[in-house]
Amino acid sequence: WPPDRCHQQDRTPPFATMHLYLQGEKIGVDISKEDLEDKFSKFGPIVSIWVARQPPGFAFIEYEDRRDGEDAMKEMNGRAVQGCDIRVEESRTRGNRDGGGRDTQQQMVKPGDWPCPQCGINNFARRQECFRCGTYKPEGAGEGGGGGGGGG
């Protein structure tokens, strides 16, 4: 057997990237992309960081290696950045790099998720208020199967 073929068989397959969703009221206001890069790059190579500004309050970080993203999620969830507690979880939607994320969001609506009557963003079933604008979940929202609005 040629030596390079043996090495290929022993090689561990590459790990998938991981997308994190960050939520905190000061993200995009007092917390910049650079602040997040400073706090999150210690876990491993970052592919991209996107910070919402209109409306602010959330961001997405993509790690090159899923294991680094998992470490960041465990370590940083509930921690303060610039005096603001940050919630960190695995992103359920990744969007398209060309800005067409809305279609992907609609495809990712799960049974029990509900659209906010105020801002239109889709919320996970477990939420009792909108993660974007704070509007309370309407009575009966999220019952039945998924579907419904996905963007905002």
C-alpha positions, 0 to 999 in steps of 0.5 A: 500500500502506498504510504499516503493511502495508509495515512488517508485511512487513519485521518479523522474526518473534518468536523463540521462548523458550528453556528451559535446564536447570542442574545443580549440587550446590549449586543449591537449597541454597546457590544460590537463585533470586535468585543465578541471576537475578543471574548469568543476567539479564545475557543478556536478559529472563527469563520464569521461573526454577524451582529444585528443592529436594526434591531439590535440584541442578537448576533451569530458566530460561526466556528470552524470546528463544532467542538470549539463552538460547543466549548464556547457555548458551555463557557459563555452562556450566562456570562457578562460581556461589557456588563451585559449577560449573554445567552449563547445557544446553538443556532437553529437557522443558518441563513444563506450567505447571500442574505437570503436567510428568511427562506431558510428560517421559514423552513426551520419552523418547528411544531410549537414555534410561534410568530410574534404578533408585534415584530413578526419574528419566529420564536421557539416554542419554549419562549413565553415572550418574543426574544426580539421585542419582548411581546408576550406569547399570544394565548394559543400561539404555537399550538397545532403544527409549525408553519407560519411566519419566519421573518421579521 
